[in-house]
Amino acid sequence: MKSLKKQRRIQVIVVAAVALAVATGLIGYAMRDGINFFRAPSQIIAEPPGPEEIFRIGGLVETGSIVRGQGEIIRFSVTDGGASVPVSFSGVLPDLFAENQGMVGTGRYVNGVFEASEILAKHDETYMPSEVVDALKEQGVYQDPNDS
């Protein structure tokens, strides 16, 4: 009788472990497209990603770089102070998008141009994504607006 209870416990533990492993695998599989890595322009120039890799780029929109093309295509450059990456975007830019302001874009790096599928701009006068701030500080460009 005791060996039957022990055997049943072992079976329950094994089934639970297998179910946990399968659930973890399914979660990882489902999230594989939702994970986008952040890169600063200097990192992209140093080690260009493949054209099939989706990632996020962040930095400051270079002054004088915004060019509105035919249709909805907008071209501009993003910099972190150390390097500059040309960006191409087709769509409507956020209201707060402007030159010399922080931005984060999601997309692919194809033939030396970052083709953005989404552009996010800072949402108030003091906010900037932490990844962008870190990249700009690394290049010695970022100045904290709260410092006097």
N, C-alpha and C positions, 0 to 999 in steps of 0.2 A: 504494500500500500504506500509506504513512504517513497519507494523508488519511483512509483507512478507519479506522485506529486512533484518530485524532483525533476523527472523527465518533462513534465508538463511546464514547469517553470522555465527550464532551459529552452523549450520550444517557443514559449512566449517571448523570452529575451532575444532569441535569434530572429524571430519574426519582427519584433520591434526594431532591432538594429538594421535589418534589411530595409524596412519601411523608411527609417530615418535616412539611410544612404540613398534610397531612390528619391525621396523628397528633396534632399539636398542637391542631387544631380539635376532634378527637374527645375528647381529654382535657379540654379546656375545657368542652365540651358535657356530658360526664359529671359534672363537678365543679360545675356551676352551682347545683345544689340543696344541695350539701354545704358551701358557703361561707356562713357566717353572720357578719355584722358585729356587733361589740360596741358597745353604747350605754349610757351612764350615764343615770340618771333625769333629770338636768338637760338632757341633749341631747335626750331624748325629748320633754320638755315644750316646749323651745325650737323643735324641728322635728319634729313628730309624723310617724312613717312611715305609709305606706299600710297598710290592713288585710291586703293580700295579701303583704306583705314579712315574711319570717321573719328574725329577728335575735336576738341575745343581750343580756340586760340583767343588770347586776350592781350590787351595792351591799350595804348592811346591811339586814337585816330590821328594820323599825321596832318599837320596844318597844310592846307593847300592841295591835299591829295584827293579830295572828293570830286569825282567826275561822273556826271549823269549821262549815260549813253542813250541810244535809241531804245524806246520802249521802257521797260521797268528796270533795266540793268544799271546798277550803280557800281562804280569802281572806286576804291580808296586803298590806302595803305595803313597798316597797323604796325606800331613800333613799341619796343620796350626800352628804347634808348641805345641799345646795342646793335639791333638789326631791324630791318623793315621788311614786311611781307605784303605783297599786293593781294587785295581781296576783291572778289567779284560776287555780287549779290543781286538776285532777281526777286523783287518783292517790295513790300512797304517797310521802310525803316521806322524804328520807334521814334516817338516825338522828341525824346531827349538825346537822340543821336546827333553829335556835332563834332567838329574838328577839335583836337586837343582834349577830348573827353574819353573816359574809359569805356570799353566795350568788350563783349565776349561773343564770339561767333562759333557756331557748330557747322562742320562740313568736312571737305576733303581737300588735300593738297595735290593738285593736278597740273603738271607742266609748269611748275614754279608759281602758280597762282592758287590761293586758297579760295575754293568755290564754296561759299557759305550757303547753307540751307536755312539758317536761323541767325538773327542778330539780336543781341540784347544790349541795352544801354543802361548806364547807371540810373537809378530811380530817384535820386535826390542830390542835393549839392555836396554831400559828404560821403555817400556810399560808393564803394568800388569793391568788386569781388576780391576776396582775400588772395586768390591765386594771382590775380593781376597785380595787386599791391606787392606781393612777395617778389614777383618777377621784375617789377619796376625798381624796387629797393635793391635788388641784386645788381642792377645796372647803374644804380646811383642816380636815377631820374626822379623817383617819387619823393614828394615832400608832403608830409602829413599836414592837412589844413587845420588841424587842431593845435599844432605847435605854434607858439607865438615867438 
